[in-house]
């Protein structure tokens, strides 16, 4: 699964508005934001970069005033992390990823399970973007660009779902990338603090996962942020499969 997830990461970055490929790396850039979560690189499976390859990658980020950063499944390219560490990259984190297959998906059936919808209007996309911003504690600010990215995900073959509040707003939601390499990445699952503990995360996770299976994906994978969210995903049918490594080059190491 590590190689499949890594092949997916490559294919997904090649969808970005600006793509640079150099020395066994693929870097995807999103010009409307400097967010490191939307501007990063990943290696090709099996890549064994040289010192010059790493320098060329660093230069691609420097030309855009961005921090060099990578996300990848280290087991799929064992030679990459040592080359990056030698160049001064530091580890941001090591995250376990979970995988769900069609036979393992468990959809909540309780009469108390919240209803899940697909956003259709600009207002609904904007409200979902704002709900996710609140759910993630202000890591990113709600914006027209964020709402537009959610719409592009839905219209481009991915899945975006949300749960309404009793007042008609957005309690929380989730998005999943369009499939590539027979898998898809589920990300951005979030619930506003006032609506947690009511099954929102489980409901939207099951809904977007099911949508990807209906579209023909053989699996869906995700990363989790804590044991509480892991339990939510495992109840839906996700199981541990491997790890992903996050590396970045601090400013003082770039010269």
Secondary structure, DSSP 8 states (H G I E B T S, - for coil): -HHHHHHHHHHHHTTSSEEEEETTEEEEE-TT---TTSSEEEE-TT----HHHHHHHHHHHHTTT---EEEE-GGG-HHHHHHHHHTT-EEEEEEEEEEE-GGG------TTS---B---SHHHHHHHHHHHHHHTTTSS---HHHHHHHHHHHHTT-EEEEEE-TTSSEEEEEEE---BTTEEEEEEEEE-GGGTTSSHHHHHHHHHHHHHHHTT-SEEEEE-SSHHHHHHHHHHT-EEEEEEEEEE--GGG--
